[in-house]
Amino acid sequence: MKLAIFDFDGTLFPKDTLPFLLKQWYKQNYSKIKLLGVVFPLIPTYLKYKMVKNTSSDTINKMRLKAVLGFNQLLAGMTEEEIKRFFSLSSAAIKSQLNPAVVAKAKKARREGYHTVLLSGAYLLLLNYIKDFLDFDTVIGSEIYFDQGIFYNNKTFNIVTGSSKVDKLKTYFKNEDIDWQASLAFADSMIDLQVLELVGNPTAVCPDPKLLDIALERKWEIIK
């Protein structure tokens, strides 16, 4: 089996998902007071993530986890159906903003017999709507769990990011004979370097400066 692995944030979706979802919370007329209580503590984390140069992958992963845990506070206390409705409406806004070049690559990969994988630290409930929209074969994302139909913010929430993406891939396909050398991967960030290095045909999509240097040095395909 050959895989075609696609990152979401910054790759298939050319924006950061969490800030986008915060805007969706506002547009969908959820509690503004609750939103402010989450946004203000996250501002220093987000600015550090966007502005600090030469930030290590480990630091970025920690900042992303902190941001996700903050966003989870918005969802805490909501029912599964309420959260699904929020992500459904948010996905409708996302679908019109997907990177057309990457969408074309996903469709081409399916036509050529690749098993397409959407792999991201974004919420699995959100990614499932994108999976259905683009007919991905498999989706791997960050899961939230419900207790009797209610979401309670779990501080041990495990986000799928960095090196854990490779672990998740290998665990998911452990019973399959994967031709990694013939497989494809598409990502935009250095934190996905291990995924790109896992396959024989990596593509850097609108890469960050560090990844761009590596892509140029190794003569990888680059989508700008």
Buried (B, 14 or more C-beta within 10 A) or exposed (E): EBBBBBBBBBBBBBEBBBBBBBBBBEEEEBEEEBBEEBBEEBEEBBEEBEEEEEBEBEBBBBBBBBBBBBBBBBBEEBEBEBBBEBBEBBBEBBBEEBBEBBBEBBEEBBEEEBBBBBBBBBBBBBBBBBBEBBEBBBBBBBEBEEEEEEBBBEEEBEBBBBBBBBEBBEEEBEEEEBEBEEBBBBBBBBBBBBBBEBBEBBBBBBBBEBBBEBBEEEEBEBBE
